[in-house]
Amino acid sequence: MLFEMFAPKKNQEALKVIVPKEINIEVTGEVVIVRKGNDSVQIDKSTFKSLAAKNRTTLNKLDASFSAEYAYVSVFAAAKYASYPVVCIDRNKREIAWESLVEAFDEEITRLWFGPRWQRNSLAESRETIGVFGACLLGCYFEGFDKRTGKKTLQFSTGYRYHFP
């Protein structure tokens, strides 16, 4: 089932990203087009690659959610790192309106994990919030961001360490 969700697609190898089967990626010159159903957003190839590079890994996953004016895109490590960017892209200007950091798990916990690694996330939006839901072998997490500003409004994870005074 997991393999079917992330079946290989054209253009994924060149961009070093894998996507759920409901999302398609097209590369036209210096533009990456992320398409989900009838919605799409164009991202400059250099911007797309810089988002992927923030994950410090060679293989990334991508999810996207669309509103009339904006696209919300997360490019996250397939398994290795605990934090990754989520961005809001103005669909008309093809510019990043804001970028925030999803902090799914404590970095120290992920460094201690040596077993098989996988991670999956999903974006969902309400009227005022874009939510990032995720799961991996270390647990589950949810973070909410204000759709206009990118400010984090909610954060929960089963994988946070307890810090005592």
JODATA-V943684 format. One record per backbone hydrogen bond with DSSP energy under -0.5 kcal/mol. CO is the residue of the C=O (numbers start at 1). NH is the residue of the N-H. Records with the same first field share a line. If there is no record, write none. Layout:
CO = NH + NH
This chain:
1 = 5
2 = 6
4 = 7
5 = 21
9 = 12 + 13
11 = 15
12 = 16 + 17
13 = 16
16 = 60
18 = 62
20 = 23
22 = 37
24 = 35
26 = 28 + 33
28 = 31
30 = 45
31 = 28 + 33
32 = 34 + 43
33 = 26 + 35
34 = 41
35 = 24
36 = 39
39 = 36
41 = 34
43 = 32
44 = 48
45 = 49
46 = 50
47 = 51
48 = 52
49 = 53
50 = 54
51 = 54
52 = 55 + 57
53 = 56
59 = 78
60 = 18
61 = 76
62 = 20
63 = 74
65 = 72
69 = 91 + 92
70 = 67
71 = 73 + 89
72 = 65
73 = 87
74 = 63 + 76
76 = 61
78 = 119
82 = 104 + 105
84 = 102
85 = 75
86 = 100
87 = 73 + 89
88 = 90 + 97 + 98
89 = 71 + 91
90 = 94 + 95
95 = 90 + 97
98 = 88
100 = 86 + 102
101 = 103
102 = 84 + 104
106 = 109 + 110
107 = 111
108 = 112
109 = 113
110 = 113
112 = 114
118 = 137
120 = 135
122 = 133
124 = 131
128 = 147
129 = 126 + 131
130 = 145
131 = 124 + 133
132 = 143
133 = 122
134 = 141
135 = 120
136 = 139
139 = 136
140 = 158
141 = 134
142 = 156
143 = 132
144 = 153 + 154
145 = 130
146 = 150
151 = 146
154 = 144
156 = 142
157 = 160
159 = 106
162 = 164
